[in-house]
């Protein structure tokens, strides 16, 4: 898109649905308008890769961009609800896929900015006195999980099947009613159970999943012996506090995750960025402009990591870790765009269907705005 075309679109922006104005104006005395800028409100976590957006080093020319800190529980609730106060929002990828396919949700349209990615071998926990030593030992065991449909849990079930031959229905599942990070599990597309106690997913008849006891989080569930292992997006509070009764299934988690990358080339995607669909209708240039803004902010984060003049990150060997990561994963090890992430996106569509989270296997391209498919 040419700059003149973009500026013309900026001038023609109008009021979006729901009374939220994409076009901001500052008036002078006597009502004369002296400036007009589209107001673009961005929500999500304050990662290093969005610091450039937060402090204005990365933005959109001619637009008033503001960043608003919201955790993933809040942004999903807002985006999947009726309020939708943000033009741009971080979203849980797999909850979004579930809503998009199962409920024809179209409130936000995705762009290929994969703002949160985490290797998830670190998120399988067992009791310290457990006889579970290897992934295959999970067969026949009871596994606790907060939020069965969370992106992290879906990826873990995926690699357990693909890499170790352990299927989801080889285990008994208990979904806890609360999370030890105090997160709200209902209403965000994660919980398998609604108020009526029925799973809204498309699990096989008799699939071994049941709700956990009221008010009991995953740490309590494991330490009390009500389950044998945990698969969870968060680090259980008991582990964080140093409780000797809990440990990771994979003891050398860094080496395990690095070997997984060497073998598969996968860097699992957790969260993505969406743009409110009605805002795109009023400003068709917005998806590509927002993509470019996030890309510029990521480049700023890379520069902050590689500098040795003064450490921008509070780790004494951060530059060495940065160099080691690039040697293993490539210079742009946190890639945005469709082409560089097609393998992960294909797996997301496979995993969500295979694990009964959606009623059909979708094409990941239908999730993203057409103007960003060539990124």
C-alpha positions in Angstrom: 0.0 0.0 0.0 1.3 3.4 -0.9 1.7 6.1 1.7 -0.7 8.4 -0.1 -3.3 5.6 -0.1 -2.8 5.0 3.6 -3.2 8.7 4.3 -6.4 8.9 2.3 -7.7 6.0 4.3 -6.8 7.7 7.5 -8.7 10.8 6.4 -11.8 8.7 5.6 -11.9 6.7 8.8 -15.3 6.7 10.5 -17.0 5.7 13.8 -16.9 2.0 14.4 -19.7 -0.2 15.7 -20.5 -0.1 19.4 -19.8 3.6 19.8 -16.0 3.2 19.8 -14.4 5.8 17.7 -11.5 4.8 15.5 -11.1 8.4 14.5 -9.9 10.7 17.2 -10.0 14.5 16.9 -8.5 17.5 18.7 -10.5 20.7 18.4 -9.2 24.3 18.6 -11.1 27.3 19.9 -14.3 27.9 18.0 -14.7 24.3 17.1 -12.0 24.2 14.4 -10.4 20.8 14.1 -6.6 21.0 14.1 -5.7 17.3 14.0 -7.3 14.0 13.3 -5.8 10.7 14.2 -7.2 7.2 14.4 -7.1 5.9 17.9 -5.8 2.4 18.1 -5.9 0.7 21.5 -3.6 -2.3 21.9 -4.0 -4.8 24.8 -1.9 -7.6 26.0 1.1 -8.5 28.2 4.1 -6.2 28.5 6.6 -8.4 26.8 10.0 -7.1 25.7 8.8 -7.6 22.1 6.1 -5.0 22.7 8.1 -2.5 24.6 8.7 -0.5 21.4 4.9 -0.1 21.0 4.5 0.8 24.7 7.1 3.6 24.6 6.4 4.8 21.0 9.5 3.7 19.3 7.3 1.4 17.1 4.0 2.8 16.0 1.8 3.6 13.0 2.3 6.8 11.2 -0.6 9.2 11.5 -2.3 7.1 14.2 -2.6 7.5 18.0 -1.5 4.1 19.4 -1.9 3.4 23.1 -0.9 0.2 24.9 -3.0 -1.3 27.8 -1.7 -4.1 30.0 -4.2 -7.0 30.2 -3.5 -10.6 31.1 -4.6 -13.4 28.8 -7.7 -14.2 31.0 -8.9 -10.6 30.6 -8.2 -10.2 26.9 -9.9 -13.4 26.0 -13.0 -12.5 28.1 -13.2 -9.1 26.5 -12.6 -10.3 23.0 -15.1 -13.2 23.2 -17.7 -11.1 25.0 -19.7 -8.1 23.9 -17.6 -5.2 25.0 -14.5 -5.5 22.8 -12.9 -2.2 23.9 -9.6 -2.8 22.1 -9.0 -2.4 18.4 -5.9 -4.7 18.7 -5.7 -7.5 21.2 -3.5 -10.4 22.2 -5.6 -13.7 22.2 -5.1 -17.3 23.1 -4.6 -19.0 19.7 -6.4 -22.3 20.4 -9.3 -20.8 22.3 -9.7 -18.5 19.3 -9.6 -21.5 16.9 -12.3 -23.2 19.0 -14.6 -20.2 18.9 -13.9 -19.5 15.2 -14.8 -23.1 14.1 -17.4 -24.1 16.7 -19.3 -20.9 17.1 -18.5 -18.9 13.9 -16.9 -16.3 16.0 -15.7 -13.3 13.9 -15.3 -10.5 16.4 -11.5 -10.3 15.8 -9.5 -11.2 12.7 -6.0 -12.6 13.2 -2.7 -11.3 11.9 0.4 -13.6 11.9 2.0 -12.0 15.0 2.7 -14.9 17.3 3.3 -12.8 20.4 3.6 -15.7 22.9 5.5 -18.9 22.3 6.7 -21.4 24.8 8.3 -24.9 24.7 6.0 -26.9 27.0 8.0 -29.9 28.2 8.6 -27.8 31.3 4.9 -27.9 32.1 4.5 -31.6 33.0 4.8 -32.3 36.7 4.6 -35.3 38.9 4.9 -36.0 42.6 8.5 -36.5 43.8 7.8 -40.0 45.1 6.1 -41.0 41.9 7.0 -44.1 39.8 6.4 -41.9 36.7 9.9 -41.6 35.2 9.2 -41.3 31.5 6.3 -40.1 29.3 5.1 -43.7 28.6 4.6 -44.1 32.4 1.6 -41.7 32.1 -0.5 -44.4 30.5 -3.2 -45.4 32.9 -2.5 -42.5 35.3 -4.7 -39.7 36.4 -3.7 -36.2 35.1 -4.9 -32.9 36.6 -5.1 -29.8 34.4 -6.5 -26.3 34.8 -8.2 -25.5 31.6 -8.3 -28.5 29.4 -8.6 -26.4 26.2 -5.6 -24.1 26.9 -3.1 -23.7 24.1 -0.3 -25.1 26.3 -2.2 -28.3 27.3 -3.2 -28.9 23.7 0.5 -28.7 22.6 1.5 -31.0 25.4 -1.1 -33.7 24.4 0.1 -33.3 20.9 3.8 -33.9 21.5 3.0 -36.7 23.9 1.3 -38.5 21.0 3.7 -37.5 18.3 7.0 -38.0 20.1 6.2 -40.7 22.7 3.1 -42.5 21.5 0.9 -41.5 24.5 -2.6 -40.7 23.5 -4.9 -38.4 25.4 -7.4 -41.2 26.2 -4.5 -43.3 27.6 -4.9 -41.1 30.7 -7.7 -40.2 33.1 -8.2 -36.4 33.1 -9.4 -34.1 36.0 -10.0 -30.5 35.1 -9.5 -28.3 38.2 -12.1 -25.7 39.0 -9.4 -23.1 39.8 -5.8 -22.3 38.9 -3.1 -21.7 41.5 -2.1 -18.5 39.7 -5.6 -17.2 40.6 -6.7 -17.1 37.0 -10.4 -17.4 36.1 -10.9 -20.6 34.0 -14.5 -20.1 32.9 -15.7 -18.0 30.1 -12.5 -17.8 28.1 -12.8 -20.9 25.9 -10.5 -23.0 28.1 -12.7 -24.9 30.5 -14.2 -28.1 29.2 -17.2 -27.8 31.6 -19.9 -25.2 31.7 -22.2 -24.6 34.7 -24.2 -27.7 33.8 -21.2 -29.9 34.1 -21.2 -30.9 30.4 -18.2 -30.6 28.2 -18.8 -28.3 25.1 -16.2 -30.1 23.1 -16.4 -32.9 20.6 -14.8 -35.7 22.7 -15.5 -39.3 22.0 -18.2 -41.0 23.9 -16.8 -42.0 27.3 -13.7 -39.9 27.0 -12.0 -40.0 30.5 -12.4 -36.4 31.5 -14.3 -35.1 34.6 -14.4 -31.9 36.6 -12.3 -31.7 39.8 -13.5 -31.0 43.3 -14.8 -27.4 43.8 -12.2 -24.9 45.0 -9.2 -27.2 44.6 -6.4 -26.0 42.4 -3.8 -28.1 40.5 -1.1 -27.9 43.2 -3.5 -29.2 45.8 -4.8 -31.9 43.5 -1.4 -33.4 43.0 0.0 -33.0 46.5 -3.1 -34.6 48.0 -2.8 -37.6 45.8 -6.0 -37.1 43.9 -4.0 -37.2 40.6 -0.7 -38.6 39.6 0.6 -35.9 37.3 -0.1 -32.3 36.1 -0.3 -30.9 32.6 -0.7 -27.2 32.9 0.0 -23.9 31.2 1.3 -22.4 34.4 4.0 -23.3 36.9 2.1 -24.7 39.9 2.4 -22.6 43.0 3.7 -25.5 45.0 6.7 -25.8 42.5 7.3 -22.1 42.6 7.4 -22.2 46.4 9.9 -25.0 46.4 7.7 -27.7 47.8 9.8 -30.9 47.7 6.7 -33.0 46.9 6.5 -31.9 43.3 9.0 -32.1 40.4 9.1 -31.9 36.6 8.7 -35.1 34.6 11.6 -34.0 32.3 14.5 -33.2 34.8 16.8 -31.5 32.2 14.0 -29.5 30.6 16.2 -27.2 28.6 18.1 -30.0 26.8 14.8 -31.9 26.2 13.2 -28.8 24.7 16.2 -28.0 22.5 16.3 -31.6 21.3 12.6 -31.3 20.4 13.4 -28.2 18.3 16.3 -29.9 16.6 14.1 -32.9 15.7 10.9 -31.1 14.7 11.8 -27.5 14.0 8.8 -26.5 16.1 8.5 -23.5 18.4 5.0 -23.9 19.9 2.6 -20.9 19.5 0.5 -19.9 22.5 -0.9 -16.4 21.8 -1.6 -14.5 18.6 -2.7 -10.9 17.8 -6.2 -10.1 16.5 -7.7 -6.9 15.2 -11.4 -6.1 15.8 -13.1 -7.0 12.6 -15.4 -3.9 12.5 -12.3 -1.7 12.8 -10.8 -3.4 9.8 -14.0 -2.6 7.8 -13.5 1.1 8.5 -9.7 1.0 8.0 -8.7 -1.8 5.5 -5.0 -0.8 5.8 -5.0 -1.7 9.5 -4.0 -5.4 9.5 -0.8 -4.8 7.5 0.0 -1.6 9.5 -0.4 -3.4 12.8 1.7 -6.3 11.6 4.5 -3.9 10.6 4.3 -2.2 14.0 4.7 -5.5 15.9 7.5 -6.5 13.6 9.4 -3.3 14.2 8.9 -3.7 18.0 10.3 -7.2 17.8 13.4 -5.9 16.0 13.9 -3.4 18.8 13.8 -6.3 21.4 16.4 -8.2 19.4 18.7 -5.1 19.5 18.2 -4.8 23.3 19.2 -8.4 23.7 22.4 -8.2 21.7 23.8 -5.0 23.1 26.8 -5.3 25.4 27.2 -1.6 26.1 24.7 -1.9 28.9 22.5 -4.9 29.7 18.9 -4.1 28.9 17.7 -7.4 30.5 18.5 -8.2 34.2 20.5 -11.4 33.5 24.3 -11.3 33.6 24.8 -13.7 30.6 21.8 -12.6 28.5 24.0 -11.8 25.4 25.5 -15.3 25.5 22.1 -16.9 25.8 20.9 -14.7 22.9 23.9 -15.9 20.8 23.4 -19.5 21.7 19.7 -19.3 20.8 20.4 -17.8 17.4 23.0 -20.5 16.7 20.4 -23.2 17.5 17.2 -21.6 16.1 18.4 -19.0 13.6 18.7 -15.3 13.5 15.0 -14.6 13.6 14.2 -17.3 16.1 10.8 -15.7 17.0 9.3 -15.5 13.6 6.1 -13.7 12.5 4.3 -14.2 9.2 2.5 -17.1 7.6 5.3 -18.9 5.7 7.7 -19.2 8.6 4.9 -20.6 10.9 2.9 -22.8 8.6 4.1 -26.0 10.2 3.0 -24.9 13.7 -0.3 -23.6 12.4 -1.0 -26.9 10.5 -0.4 -28.8 13.8 -2.7 -26.5 15.7 -5.5 -27.3 13.3 -4.7 -31.0 13.5 -4.4 -31.1 17.3 -7.6 -29.2 17.9 -9.6 -31.6 15.7 -7.8 -34.7 16.8 -8.3 -33.9 20.5 -12.0 -33.2 20.1 -11.8 -29.4 20.7 -13.4 -28.5 17.4 -16.1 -30.1 15.2 -14.1 -30.0 12.0 -10.5 -29.6 10.9 -10.1 -26.1 9.6 -7.7 -24.4 7.3 -5.5 -22.0 9.3 -5.5 -19.5 6.4 -9.1 -18.7 7.0 -8.2 -17.3 10.5 -6.0 -14.5 9.1 -6.7 -11.3 7.2 -6.0 -11.8 3.5 -3.7 -8.8 3.4 -1.3 -10.6 5.8 -1.2 -14.1 4.1 1.9 -13.1 2.1 4.0 -12.0 5.1 
